[in-house]
Amino acid sequence: MTTAKDLLRHEMMPHILCPGCGHGIVMNAMLRVLARRHQNLDKVALVAGIGCSSRIVGYVDANTLHTTHGRALTFATGLKLARPELEVIVVTGDGDGLGIGGNHLIHAARRNVDLTCILFNNETYGMTGGQLAPTTVKQAFTTTSPGGNTEPNFDAAVLAKAAGASFVARGQAYRPDVLEEVMERALDHRGFSFVEVMTDCTEYFGRKNALGLGSDLLFTQSRSDQEVSRDLADWPSLRTPQGWQVRETQPLGVLHEDRRPTFEESRGLPGYSEREV
Ligand code: SF4
């Protein structure tokens, strides 16, 4: 049986992720799902932009493309149309996919290209220095908001649905079981699938806001699970020393799914049904 470890490029280790970074948990969940679906990743392509989350495709023994900042979905669209038999997965971050590449995200969703986009949301630009991202919550401190963020943040899942994504889900590093389930369903879906994953940047976002260790940050993700948060309502670490709430309450799981013609189907191009050819 194939395991997640079998799908790694061991020659690329050690990885660059900081201690406590949530991305490793998300990557492991993705690899476990892929290991259940494939003996090897010869028919899988991972396409990434720039950032700490995008960097992880380099560690996976699949067909991998590390592209330019914010442009992973454009490369992935071309690849999918040229090689419809491939399962194409875009790995991106909130800065890469929603900030610099936000325009490409809405149009990929609108076109309903048969791709799966996994967006790691850690509320900051990690690799480039901890700048304000379109997902940074109000009042949070970042390198470029030293007085606290004054802008409202995007709800990535709501945005993707409004733009036309035919599958939208949200998971979090704190709940890898839910994450695996939604990733599996996203890969099964025919059309543009968008999975937002709440994860953490300990080095920049966590440190700038005095949020503690990676484990503390991970635990605060439970704030967005309404079931769990009832028990944690008075837990002091849910608020920063400055008093703002670390997590907004957000629903998890599959948030939207419909079946409409994919970009390939509407143009009579080879698509999903020819994957095994
Ligand atoms: S900078 Fe932040 S997002 Fe990047 S590896 Fe370090 S903790 Fe993770």
Boltz pocket constraint, residues with backbone or C-beta under 6 A from the ligand:
constraints:
  - pocket:
      binder: B
      contacts: [[A, 16], [A, 17], [A, 18], [A, 19], [A, 20], [A, 21], [A, 22], [A, 23], [A, 52], [A, 53], [A, 122], [A, 126], [A, 127], [A, 200], [A, 201], [A, 202], [A, 203], [A, 204]]
      max_distance: 6.0
